[in-house]
C-alpha cells in the first residue's frame, strides 16, 4: 500500500487524532497533504478543528470529573500550573480562546479550566470558536507552506515534501520552546 493510498484512506482520522493529542504538526501536515490534492482542504481543516476540540473537551472533563487520575494529578503538578491559573483568573474568556496558541500550556490549560467554576457550556462554546480558528490557521499554514516549497523546489515526491514539512514543523516547535525558555530568564535578569 502506498503512502498516498494510506493518506487518502486514513488521513482525516490521522489529522483528527494528531490534532487531539499532539496539535499543530498534525494540522500543518493536513494542510500540506491537502495542497498535494490527497485530501480536500476543508475536510483536512475540519478534521484538525474537530480533533483539537475533542482533545480539549476530554482534558476539560478530566479536570472536572477525574482529578484523581494519576495522569491528571501529574499534569496539575507541572510548573506551568501557576502561569495558567494566573492567566485564567485575570482573563478567563480570553485565556480560553487563546490557550491552544500558547506554547507549553495546551494540555494543562483545559485540565485547570475544568477544575474551576467556569461552566461547561461556556467552555464548550469558547473551545469550539478557538478550535475553529486554530484548525483553519494551522491547516492554512501547511497548505501555504506546501505551495511555497513547490514554488521554490518544484514538484517533489510526496515523501520528500512531507519530510521537509516535518522538519520545518520541528524547527518551529524547537524555536518556540527555546523562546519560551529564554523569556523567564530574561525577566529575572
Buried (B, 14 or more C-beta within 10 A) or exposed (E): EEBBEEBBEEBBEBBBBBBBEEBBBBBBBBBBBBBBEBBEBEBBBBBBBBBBBBBBBBBBBBBBEBEEEEEBEEBBEBEBBEBBBEBBEEEBEEBBBBBBBBBBBBBBBBBBBBBBEBEEEEBBEBBBEBBBBBBBBBBBBBBEBBEEBBEEEEEBEBEEBBEBBBEBBEEBBEEBEEEBEEEEEEEEE
